[in-house]
């Protein structure tokens, strides 16, 4: 049996998209726009006049997505930059291109792309493929592109750095050092229990907690520097996207789980509302978390803002994440 995405109608997206402010004059860079929440977010931003830089791994799907987006929004200014998040070398090449494309700064960096419950495998840099894709490469992007955010903040009065977490962050108690080190392929094997107890899901949970702790760390440092840049984080609930299909193909999710998904999931459009809230709502404040609003375990619903849980704001976790992430990218991330 193959995992089949259930047909789930969008409930909240249309009203939100129609109420979004005009974004003309603002540049948004976003990772992972070939499908799912990233694709929806790119479409919504383009519909309101934003300039877009799409950061995707080179593929036929990314080229097709770019063509479709330009056809749907012919007046939009859209650039695509090849960016393989499983390679620091590729990410640094992408950074150089983004800097070239943004002489006037970058209003928002949306660290959206992610993979889920993948095998215990190392990247070319030696890190777990999930941790490097979901967090470490986004940390590198954030570090190198932060001066562009500062530049845009002087023009617009603010700029935004947005991370994408998950309910899975709640399945692990705290960040563990080993998952942020060059131990790819040595982090527990390929257990795939859907109760977040299998090693694949533990590694995924560590990455999604890292996304939230990274946001807490950024917020703390931005506040200390009295910066105009905001750090926010979102989660999509259980959004029906290609993420589950890919995870199933790679052995991380049972195909039978699609039978119950219809009742607990929401559309990719509704799942993107957390990201979009962080990106465009005037009232969104640095340090906030946007996601389905019926509790921290909510899988669907209208996105609202709430504070990060204590699990995400522990000082020892903040310090660990920052030091190990800087060590991984081999440079300091200085916020001033």
N, C-alpha and C positions, 0 to 999 in steps of 0.2 A: 504494500500500500504506500502510495506517495502522498506527502503532505499537500493538501489542497487548501489554498486560501479561501475561507468562506466569504460569501458576499455580505458585507456589512454596510449599511447606508451611512452616509455622513449626516451628523445631527447638528453640529455647531459651526462647522467650517464656513459655510456661506455667509452667515451673519458677521462672523469675525472678519473675513476677507473684505467684505464690502465696507466695513467700518475702519479699516486700516488707513493711516494717514498717507498723504502724498510723500513719496520718498525721493523725488527728483533731487539730484545733486549729492546723493549719498551713495558710497560704494560699499558693497557687501561682498566679502569673500566667504565661501562656504564649501566645506568638504563633503563628498559623498552625495552627489545630486542625480545619480543615474536612476534611482528608484526610491520608493518609500518616502519618509518624512523629509529628506533632503530635497527630493524632486518637487514635492508639494511646496516646500518653503521657497525654493527658487522661483517657482511659478507665481506664487503669491507676491513675492518681492518685485518681480518683473512687472506684474500687473499694476503696480503702484509707482512705476517709473524709476526704480532703483537701478543703479549700475551694478552688474554682477560679475564676479570672478569665480568660476566654477573650478574646484580643485578635485580632480578625479584621476584614477589610474587609467592610463591609455587603453582603450578598448573600442570595439565596434559599438557597444552599448553607449559609451560616453559620447561618441561622435553622433550617434543617432539622437541621443537626448539633447545635445546641443542644437542640432538642426530643428528638432521639434519645438524647442523653446523659442528659437529665433523666429520660426514660422508663426507661432502663436502670439508672439509679442514683437512684431517687426520693427517697432520704434525703439525697443529696449537696447541698451548698450551692454552686450554680453561677451565676455572673453572666457575661454577655457584654457587651463594650465594643467599639464600632465603632472600628477602628484601621486606617487606610490608610497603610501604610509608605512609600508613594511621595509622601507629603505631610507636611512637617514641621508644618504647621498642624493637620492631622488628628491627628497623633501627639500634639501638645500638648493637644488637646482630650481625647484618650483618657487622657493622664496626669492631667489634672484629675479625671476620673471615677474612675480607679484610686485616687488619693489620698483621694477621698471615701469609697470603698468599703473602705479599709484603715486605719481609725483606730488599729488596734492593730499595724500593721506588715505586712510582706510577707516570708514565709519564703524564697521563691525566685522569681526572675525567670528564665524560660526563653526565651531569644531563639532560637526555632526556625524561624520562617517564612523562606522563601527562594524565589527564582526562578532559573532556570538557562538560560544560552545564549540570552538574549533579544536582540532587535535593538539596534543602536547608537542609543539613544533617550534623551532627557533627561526628567527629571521636571519638575514645575512649579517646583521649586527650582533646576533647572539641572544636577543631578548625573546620572550614569549611573543608569538605572533599577535595574540589578543592585546597584550599590554602595550606593545609598540604601536599597533594600529589605533587602538582606542584612546590611549593616553600619551605615550612618550613622544610620538611624532607630532601630536597636537601641542604638546608642551614646547617642542622645538619651533613649530610655526608661531606660537604665541610669543615666545622669547624674541625671535628675529623680527616679527612684524609689529611688536609693541610700539616702536618709535613711530610707525605709520598711524597707529591708533591715537597716540599722543598728538600728532600733527592734526588729525581730523578733529580731535576734541577741542582744539583751539578755534577751529572754524565753526563747529556746530554747537559748542558748549558742552558736548559730551561725546563719548564713543563707547562701544560695547564689545566685550569679549565673552562669548557664550559657549558653554560646554553642554554636552548631551549625556545624561546619566540614564539610569534605569531603576526599576523596582528591585532588580537583582543586587543593587548596592546593599540592601537590607539583609541579604542572606549571609554576609560575612561580618564578623564582629568588629574587626579593625584591619587597617592596612598591615601587610606583612612584608618585611624587607625583601625576602627572596623573590617575590613576584616582580620587583622593580630592578632586579639584577640580571646579569647575563647568564641566566639559567634556563633558557628556552630548551624544551625537550626533556627537562629534568624536574618538572613541576607536577608530578602526581599521576601522569598517565592519561588514559582516555575514558574514564568512567563517565557515563552520560545520564545519571539519574536526574529526572526532571524536578526533583525536590531540592535542587540546588546543592545536593550533597556529592554529586559526581565531580571528579577533578576538573572536567571541562567547565562546569558551571561555577566551581569555586574560583577558577582563574578569571572567568568572565565577571563574577561578582567583585573580585579585586579591582578589575579595570573600571567598573562602573562606580565603585566607591572612590577610586582615584579621581574620576571626573568631578565628583562632588567635593572632595577634599581639595583638589586643585582650585576650584572656585572659591572655597573658603580661604585658602592661602592667598589667592590673588586679591580677594576683597580686603583681607587684613593688611596686606602690603600697600594696596592702593589707598586705603584710608590713611595709613601712616604717612604716605607721600602727598596726601591731599590732592590726589589725582582726579581729573575729570573723566577718566575711563571707568566704566562700570563692569563688574564681573558678575555674570548671571549663569544659572544652570537650569536645564529643563529635563523632564522625562516624558516619554510618549504614552505611558500606560502600556497596554497590550495592543499595539498598533498592527494592523494587518498589512504586512509588507513582504518583500522578498527575503527579509532577514530569516524568517522561519523556514522558508523553502530551502535556502542555502544551508542553514544549520542542519536540516533534515538530510540533505544530500551528503553532508560531511559526517553523518553519524552522531550528531549531537542532540537530536530531538526525535522522538518517536513520531511516526506518521499518524498514529492513532490520536495524537494530541489535537489534530485538526478537527476532530469530531466535537470537541467541547469549545473550540475557539470561538465559534459563532456567538456564544452566549456571554463570553467574558471580554471580548475584544472590541475594538472600534476601528474605523477606517483610517487609512494612512493620512487622509486630510485632517481628521479630528486629532490624530496622534501628533500632527505637526504643530498644533496650536501652542504647545508649551514653548517650542523654539521661536515661533513667530511672536509670541507675547514678549519674550525676552528681547527680541530684535527690534520691535516697533512700538510697544506701548509706552507712552510718555511717563506713565506712573511707575514703570518698572524700576526698582531700586537695586543698586549693587548689593550683592550678597543674598538675593532672593532666589527661590527655587519655584519654577512654574511647571505645573502638571495637573492631571485630573484631580478635581477638587473634593473627592469624597473620603479623603484620608490618605495616609502615606502608602497604603497598599492598593489604592484605587487603580483599576485597569482601564477605566474609560470614564468619560465625562468632560464637561467644560473645564478648560485650564484656568487655574487661579494661582496667585502667588502665595507662597508661605516661606517660613524661615527654614534654614538648613537644620537638620537634626544634630543633636550632640555628637552622634557617631561621626559626623562629617566635620565637626569643628574642634575636635580634640587637638590640643596644641602639639602633642607628641606625633600625631598623624600628619599634621601640617608640616612640621619640621622634617619628618622622615620623607614625605613625598617631595618636598622642595630639594632637599640635599641629594636624594637618590636620582631624581629626575635631572638635575644639573650634572650629576656624575655621568648619567647615561648619555646625555647629548654633548658632554665634554666642554661645557661652557657655563658661565654664570648667567642667570636671568636676573638682571638688576632693574628694579622699578624705582624711578625717581621722579 
